[in-house]
Amino acid sequence: MQKQLIECVPNISEGRDIKKINAIASVVETVTGVKLLDIDPGKATNRTVITFVGEPQAVVEAAFLLIKTAASCIDMRQHRGEHPRFGATDVCPLVPISGITLEETAVYAHQLGKMVGEQLGIPGYFYEAAAQTDSRKNLANCRSGEYEGLVKKLIDPDWKPDFGPAAFTPEVAKTGAIAISARDFLIAYNVNLNTTSTRRANAIAFDIRESGRIAREGNPITGKKKLDKHGKPIRVPGKLKAVKGIGWYIEEYGIAQISYNLTNIHVTPMHKAFDESCKAAQARGLRVTGSELVGLVPLKAMLDAADYYLTLQQRSLGISEAEKIKIAVKSLGLDDLKPFNPEEKIIEYRLKKGQAKQLIDLNLKEFASITAADTIAPGGGSIAAYVGTLGVSLGTMVANLSAHKAGWDERWEEFSNWAVKGQAFQKKLLYLVDEDTKAFHGIIEGLRMPKGTETEKEVRRKAIEEATKYAIEIPFELMQTAHDSMELMQEMLTKGIPSSLSDGAVGALCARTAVIGGYFNVRINAKGLKDRTYADTMIAKAEKLYQSAIQKEAEVIAYVDSQF
């Protein structure tokens, strides 16, 4: 079963006192199983976004400790900042990451709210997927009036807190209120302008955000509000769905920004918000100079941005992940205000920090040295997978060179599609480099199991049998992937840039070697399997791939010879 992981992104109302910020953030690491990923303070907003992940119950415990610590460190009676706020821990959203639904996450949000209300005496509201009424789904509604409006809000029957005291007590005067939610991944994204005008930044925000602006008669700013038949203001919707936004001036940078919350990046991705902001700014005589991410961003959002701009440029999408990240950073101007470090800002990269090195994390010299050492792994399977990786990398290179060849502009998409396929093969083969070694270790672990009793012997026998089957399946998967990748090299030999003929050929030879290497590993691991029906079936399947790869290799050599 997939491990359940949720992310917690509390925003605390302190962005200037680094000692306080660290004291508040560090408490989450006292909870076993929770990993602190990011601390992102803002001086002008006087607000810090903290990000941590872990299993649900551990995250709830860590969030409670953080809220408790923030309540003791922050006095809302003294707080001033550009960002809307109404509490020491202003918001505390829980975000499903893996193995858990949004609805299940909402249950943990309710648990956290109950603890905060009963044990800390802090009033609060549930919003987004945790909201218990439709009127409270929108955070802006829950936080309307901000801290200064809590005196009246808490005693208003329509805004009785979902948890905690319904009164502005001396304790509440210090802590303020809190909003707790379960929500999908949200990107806090600021767009930088070449102006200091908050009013103009707001005008662009109103153009873009989903809620738009209130319709007025005559002057769009000072004119009388237009009302519907129920007496409610009529709104002119903005251009983009799933976007919230306001304009503000950031003294720290000396510029105005449009501050967006992208609440569903499948509906409105980051690059769409950026480009529409550029258009709206230009129409108002302004210029977007770049943008800023607050907190962390999913890897997919960065890769989608890169693909968007590469497509506009009619460039191949089949380039490395690292190159795509560079293109996304430059295209969105994410390094406009300060350096953008992908290792610190991309959530998947942060989750990997501190993990043990895999084989594919080693440099070429380290990989060769560890292979040559007096250990039984990595062995032929891992090496075959890496040789296959090198092969498909050569084929992908030819596709990318062909996509950019002068005079072949109308064919860029054809070669881009092949390069994208190549990157997918490469990713799979790199995974198999380490997975083959893990599969072999599974057999070793089975052999080391106790065998003192009949029961222990039976458990050990089953464990070895299952591990051996997996150690057959992995090299077979290697065979299938490397075999299929040969199509890319064959296509590039006959249709790609002629000067790279030998590169495509070497790629095909590497892929063929990977297939044969996988074939040998299937056969040697199947040799000791008790389930002979399974073993014979896998060997027969592997034999077909082996013979096909040999045939493809012969075709490649014949074609290359004919060209010479």
Protein Blocks (a to p, Z undefined) as FASTA:
>chain_A
ZZddddddddddbfkbmmlmmmmmmmmmmpghiacfbdcddfklopacddddddfklmmm
mmmmmmmmmmmmpcfklgccfbdcfbfblbacdddfbhpafklmmmmmmmmmmmmmmmno
pacddehjlpcbfklmpmklmmgoijmlmmmmmmmmklgcfedjdbdcfklmmnopaddd
ddddddddddddfbfbfklmmmmmmmmmmnlpaddehjaklmccdddfkopacddddfbe
hiacdddddfknopacdddddfblklmgfklmmmmmmmmmmmnopacfbdcdehjddfkl
mmmmmmmmmmmnopafkbcfklmmmmmmmmnopmmmbccdfklmpmklmmmgopacdfkl
pcfklmmmmmmpccfbdcfklmmmmmmmmmmmmmmmmmmmmmmgghilmmmmmmmmmmmm
mmmmmmmmmmmmmmmmmmmmmmmmmmmpcckbmklmmmmmmmmmmmmmmmmmmmmmmmmm
mmmmmmmmmmmmmmmcfklmmmmmmmmmmmmmmmmmmmmmmmmmmmmpmblmlmmmmmmm
mmmmmmmmmmmmmmmmmmmmmmZZ
